[in-house]
Amino acid sequence: MLTLLLSNPAVALQALTDRFLGLFAAVQRAHATAARFESLAHLSDEELARRGLRREGLAQAVFADIDAQA
């Protein structure tokens, strides 16, 4: 990276920016996933059943939903 920085600072800066934005996007996705899980976890068992979910399968349902969106 140091060689790239010294030889072409604009490219190095763009690469660093791309990495930072990728990390930021991953943190946003993780936060959204956690928020979705928390909102489902607060529902009663009856409310979950109406949505076709069981409390034991909440994590799988949240991640399956994310995979379907990708």
SVG drawing of the C-alpha trace seen along z (x, -y; Angstrom):
<svg xmlns="http://www.w3.org/2000/svg" viewBox="-52 -12 59 35">
<polyline fill="none" stroke="black" stroke-width="0.4" points="0.0,0.0 2.9,-2.3 4.3,-1.8 0.9,-2.5 0.6,-5.6 3.9,-7.0 3.5,-6.2 -0.1,-7.3 -1.7,-9.0 -5.0,-9.5 -5.5,-5.8 -4.4,-5.0 -6.9,-7.5 -9.7,-6.0 -8.8,-2.5 -8.9,-3.6 -12.2,-5.4 -13.7,-2.3 -12.6,-0.2 -14.0,-2.6 -17.3,-2.8 -17.5,1.0 -17.0,1.2 -19.6,-1.5 -22.1,0.4 -21.4,3.6 -22.0,1.9 -25.3,0.5 -26.5,3.9 -25.5,5.4 -27.4,2.7 -30.5,3.2 -30.4,6.9 -30.1,6.4 -33.0,4.0 -35.2,6.4 -34.4,9.2 -35.2,7.0 -38.5,5.9 -39.5,9.5 -38.3,10.6 -40.6,8.1 -43.7,9.7 -45.8,12.2 -45.7,15.9 -49.2,15.4 -48.1,12.4 -45.1,14.4 -47.3,17.3 -49.5,15.0 -46.4,14.1 -45.5,17.7 -42.6,17.5 -41.5,19.2 -39.4,17.7 -36.8,20.4 -36.4,19.6 -36.2,15.8 -32.5,15.5 -32.8,17.9 -35.8,16.0 -34.0,12.6 -31.0,13.9 -33.1,15.7 -34.9,12.4 -31.6,10.7 -30.4,13.4 -33.6,13.1 -33.1,9.4 -29.5,9.7"/>
</svg>
